[in-house]
Each structure stands twice: as C-alpha cells, then as structure tokens.
Amino acid sequence: MADVKRMAGVEIKNLTQPLQKGLGSVFSDIAKEILPSWDISLAFVGAAKARALNKKLRGKNYVPDVLSYVVGDKSAEIIICLSEARKQAPDSNLQPAIYNLFLFIHAALHIKGWVHGANMERCERTLLKRYEKAYSNRSRYRNVPSKNGRS
C-alpha cells in the first residue's frame, strides 16, 4: 500500500518505501516558495514505473531521476525515482535525501517555466542550501527520547 500524505498544497505518494520523517513538510515549504497556491502531487516511484512514465510522457526509453509536468491550472506532478536518485546523488556530493530535495527544487523551477542555465543553477543552490539546513535541523532530533524515555 502506498504511503500518502497531504501537506499544504503538496500531496506525497510514496510507492517504494515509507517517507523519511520530517521530509514532507520541507517539500511543502519549497513548493510554497517556488509555486505559491499551486497543488503539487509528488510521487516516489521505482525504476520500472519511472521508465514507463518517461516513455509515455516524453518518448524517452531510460530511467529518469525526476519528471515534472503541469496537469491543469496551477496543478502539477513531480515524480522522483528513488533508486535512480540514490545512484546519482554521489555525483553531486549529496546524501540521497538531500538530493531528493534538489530534484524537487529542480522540477518545481521547470514547472514555473525556468530552463537550464546559470540562473537556474544559482537559484537551485540557494534554495537547496536553505532547505537542506531546515531539513537537517528537523530530522536531527526526530529520535531523541522524551523525558519519560520514549521517542
């Protein structure tokens, strides 16, 4: 069964594994900043599904790390292939969870109409730096026991 969470304009569907605690609200914050008042569906999929969607949507026969497209007025879908993202994260010197944030930022900027180039890369770095810190701060204390010794 898919793990589904609705976060202030971002609906997250994880078809691969449980979502890492604290990550959903960061995706929501990013979406609010880049695409305010948009409804974003974020789906985490496996390689076979990512390849099939890439073939159907773009006519490309390879496993992408991320796909994004507009589906209606102020409504879009972002699809991240976790296995491919995990493979590509070391090339960017990022941990997989942080690379997923990067992919979400990248996809959201494309939905907004940005194209690859120096301005997009600069914006991605700025946003990733801000949200990587926010995510790290949220996840750092997620397993700290309370006063009674329970998490």
Secondary structure, DSSP 8 states (H G I E B T S, - for coil): --EEEEETTEEEEESSS---TTHHHHHHHHHHHHSTT-EEEEEEE-HHHHHHHHHHHH---S--SEEEEEEETTEEEEEEEHHHHHHHGGGGT--HHHHHHHHHHHHHHHHHT--SSHHHHHHHHHHHHHHHHHHHHHHHTTT---TTS--
